Amino acid sequence: MKLKNILLSSLVFGGLMFSSCTGFLDEDSNPNTLSPSVFWKNESDIEKGLVSVYAALQPNQAWAAPFKRHIVIDCYRSDLLRYRPDVGSWGSLANFTNTSTNGTAEGEWKNCYKGISYANQCLDNIPNVPENSSDVAQLKKQAMAEARFLRAYYYFRLYRNWGERIPMFTKQIEGKDEEFNPAQANEGEILKLIETDMIACQDDLPESYPAEYAGRVTKYTAAAMLGRFYMFTHQMKKAEDEFAKVIKSGRYELMENYEDNFDGLHKNNKESLFEVQFSGDRTGGRSEYHWIMYHLCPLDAPMGGYEEAYPSPWFFDMMKKNELAASGEHKYSQRMYATLLFNDEGCSAFYFDEGKHFLDYHQPKTYYWKKYVSWNEDLIPDPDRSAFNVMIMRYSDVLLSYAECLNDRNATAEAIDYINIVRKRANVKLLDKGMSKDAVLKHLQDVERPAEFALEGTRWYDLLRWGITEKALKDHNKEFVENYIDSKHRLLPIPHSEFLLNPDWVQNPNHGK
């Protein structure tokens, strides 16, 4: 395997993950390239090592890296998107023609294992740091818990995309030949590791952090992610219990304005449980921004975006039908206007001049993404950059997931109450309390979750866990759906480069090596 290269790769992380985190990120070299004989000696080393684990959430900030992880890998295969036809390996994921040589998929595989490698180094070395005070002892416990959560998160990403036939590493790499030619995990091993790590870390994670450490995982981040894992593995009662921890904590609320979650000005707000951090800082040669806005922005907009992902016709039509405002001066919901850019007087984008509307900038019968297409001069000076954080999990996901769990055990009326909390914030008509169990699930599948979480990396994995991927893609006229084979495309092929070192590995079903 290529972990040898992964382990040796440089990771620039000064200020990468936690804006304004004095003492936690103000370093310019990767401690994981240093020998334990000169590192892992004190509190500062613990924090530096932990930073590298967080930094793997965003492998690098090159032109398209964040877009590839959060939009291409997590969204392109779903029924929410169309794509520009000249996007190469990205498009082959979307049209189900990708092979084991797909560079975008291989990049995600390597990035996840990089994070796992850094986590394992923390877990193996932090216990040996001298404890010269109770504060250091507490820091060690907390840092170990953070590293365990992040290791589990990276393995969860791998599992959802590649299944269980992946190598499992629980110790740091020492350079032995056998470490670079590992066996594939046995059935159940990866799942057990993810569950064990996400359970074990909760006791030693704090309930919250001071503002300067915003972005670090809490015990409620871990509970919510474990709930998501349980839902994906069809353990609904266990999932319900984890989501209940978050709700009963009383620490989270919905933002009054849905769009505030995506404008870059309300980072780490009361609705956020887990988001990837970007500060917009460009001082000292840093480049703490990404290009997601530019990749989504229309070609014919004044800023000349790349327009590499469009809302699908099904998604646009579904939103127009279901997101009618319950009250107010505009026709559609707050959620509709925050998600889509289309020809309506209530719709605007940051590049619209005062008094101008959609048709002053775009052609009739066109529509684009509005979510994440945001810019503020006070946040970052150049409109071709983006500095908003990328949302991984919000409290609204906890509420809707909890509702789905309640509905699964026939507590449908209570489930509707939780769904309506989310709908009320969006200013759409509340669901009728008399809906059936099947109707509620169908609503979550076809309306509520895609409307609430478009572009947030949930849709493809939702379809997989519901077991309706092929049906949804066909019913919603996904482009190139004729290429989709359920027994093949539920999983990505293990990268070809791995078989060059591990020829005896078994490839995922119906894929070539």
Buried (B, 14 or more C-beta within 10 A) or exposed (E): BBBBEBBEBEBBBBBBBBBEBEEBBEBEEBBBEBEEEEBBBEBEBBBBBBBBBBBBBBBBBEEBBBBBBBBBBBBBBBBBBBBBEEBEBBBBBBBBEBBBBBBBBBBBBBBBBBBBBBBBBBBBBBEEBEEEEEEBEEBBBBBBBBBBBBBBBBBBBBBBBBBBBBBBBBEBBEEEEEBBBBEBBEEEBBBEBBBEBBBBBBEBBBEEBEEEBBBBBBBBBBBBBBBBBBBBBEBBEBBBBBBBBBBEBEBBEBBEEBBBBBBBEBBBBEBBBBBBBBBBBBEEEBBBBBBBBBBBBBEEBEBEBBBBBBBBEBBBEBBBEBBBBEEEEBBBBBBBBBBBBBBBEBBBBBBBEEEEBBEEBBEEEBBBBBBBBBBBEEBBEEBBBBBBBBBBBBBBBBBBBBBBBBBBEEBBEBBBBBBBBBBEBBBBBEBEEEBEBEBBBEBBBBBBBBBBBBBBBBBBBBBBBBEBBBEBBEEBEBBEBEBBEEEBBBBBBBBBBBBEBBEEBEBBBEBEB
